[in-house]
Amino acid sequence: MKKSKAVISLLTASAMTVGLMSTGTVAFAAEESTSDLNVMLETPVQSLDPQQATDGTSFEVIADYTDGLMQMDSDGQAVPAIAESYDLSDDGLTYTFHLRDDAQWSNGDPVTASDFVFGWQRAVDPDVASEYAYMLSDIGQVENAAEIIAGEKDKSELGVTAVDDKTLEVKLNVPVSYFLSLMYFPTFYPVNEAFFESCADTFGTSPETTLSNGAFVLDTYEPAATEIHLTKNADYYDADNISLPGLNYQVIQDSQQALMSYQTGDLDLTLVNGEQVDQVEDDPEFMTIGAGYLWYVSPNISAVPELANLNIRQVLCTPQRYPIHLFVFFRVYLFHSETLPHRQMKVFHPKIQFRRHILF
């Protein structure tokens, strides 16, 4: 069968450093796929530890094999994942999540409320030094998170409690209207404590030191790998809606090589840089989709003595006096649709993705 192509262009803007990136559900209507989806990655995975990862590539792969309490639907709304339902107190300060009975880890262990408690406590533990610890404190406003991060309280005092194996209670300092949306950010993912302790320092460095509770199971990976493979998780609670048998990632940092790999059929999905748009924009199935990005400058003030000068900092923050030029580039994804399923399916579980880079 001849492979038809769908081309998706993502428009966004870049300043001097990368900030927040969000993605949506990739869903298609077609018949079930019998072959893996071959996907291009721009950069290697940096970490498969959900509380340590900070880059979009790592988050994407982690999200392929891990579910949080909630996930995002095709309309961008938070819907149940590991949490089958939840209750919110009248004052908006207490969430009670009720976990699915059929959610399990790939080693056969059930997913429990304690797995979330352990993962969240790791996220705020000063000894772990998670770069996204502030997602629980400043952003999520989880009770005592800020004090634990500052070393003023023990991690056991974090406002998250396993009432029983299938009931998780979360207490907040103030009502947070977007709190459910945070639940599909990887820093909030569960970690099986017994498995983590058995891996020691090797956690997340190989298929043998990762556990899945999501749509796929990692079966080929090593640090700095240029190829990563995942296989459909037959024990996933929503396996009937996962039509792909597997995902095959290839790290290709040269965009021209990636485009050639797509054209020869080695890739089913690839990113095309701005200068290549002219080559594909006349494709009859070319589509342009706006991506949600927030770009920000994060100067390392303590390492640059000149930035102690208030006037210099004001100049950097005043575009009229010292413009920081933005440029627009296109992110174009090409899909071989023959490899994609014909009914609603999840290629990736959508997650809010953060990338932070130091400017100086």
Secondary structure by P-SEA (a helix, b strand, c coil): cbbbbbbbbbbbcccccccbbbbcccccccccccbbbbbbbccccccccccccccaaaaaaaaaccccccccccccbbbbcccccccccccccbbbbbbbccccccccccccaaaaaaaaaaaacccccccccccccccccccaaaaaaaccccccccccccccccbbbbbbccccccccccccccccbbbcaaaaaaacccccccccccccccccccccccccccbbbbcccccccccccccccbbbbbbcccaaaaaaaaaaccccbbbbcccccccccccccbbbbbbbbbbbbbbccccccccccaaaaaaaaccccccbbbbbbbbbbbbccccccccccccccccbbbbbbbcc
